[in-house]
Amino acid sequence: ITQRATVRPHPAFSGRTMLGIGAYVLFLSASAQTYGFSVFIDPMLAEFGWSRSLISSAYTVATLVSAAVVFMGGGLIDRFGHHRVMVTVTAGFVIALLAMGSVVNPVTLLLAFTLLRATGSSMLTLTGRTLVAQWFVRRRGRAVSLINLGKMLGMAAVPAGNAFLITHVGWRDAWRLNAVLVATLIPLALLLVHNRPESIGQFPDGVKPERGPVSDAAGGPDADASWTLRQAMTTRAFWLLLCASIVPA
């Protein structure tokens, strides 16, 4: 005799919590972005006597490597879920920030840069954005807009905060304090992140879908169409969105 596993419904829609986590993820990723790192350049140059071209070259190589990591990121999230990937990537991000505070030569700079960009800039932001996409369908546009407020706040606050820390505790300890801040995401992800609403007995947008004459499965107005990569690449929308995303970079 087999017993069907049941999922106990969660008392309140957890999508709002996922929104908060997603926004916090984008805020924390600022330390791995160009605008977050830029304030560290001058104090590092002053200590090591390096040229700006050396730092920019290392940063470029690290960014290219992190771009390659993104191609694997989606598959890892599909296989292991946002919960595990977010915790693991955040731990790697913390290590990268500590490594940035321990740089002693160009080789360690390149290695720290690569881990920093691959975890904080690429994988962590991908995990935060796709987590929210799992929890919202009809309100996905609004949800994505809301979590991007976390990115905007990071752009405004993190460079100024890092400049303050560099002035008062030095650039090495500034990186380490960034690591302490990012580490706060680990318990939040462990305790609060759920891969999909169905895993805890909930529904996307917090609304149970209606099964009428035209159901979601039949392609109704609330249907969330699933596309393979090959199918998506045959659409004009895919290429328009890709070009639009390239412009800011």
Secondary structure, DSSP 4 states (H G I P E B T S, - for coil): -------PPPSS-THHHHHHHHHHHHHHGGGGSHHHHGGGHHHHHHHH---HHHHHHHHHHHHHHHHHHHHHHHHHHHHHHHHHHHHHHHHHHHHHHHHHTT--SHHHHHHHHHHHIIIIIIIHHHHHHHHHHHH-STTHHHHHHHHHHHHHHHHHHHHHHHHHHHHHH-HHHHHHHHHHHHHTHHHHHHHH--S-GGGGT--GGG-PPP--SS-GGGT-TT------HHHHTTSHHHHHHHHHHHTT-
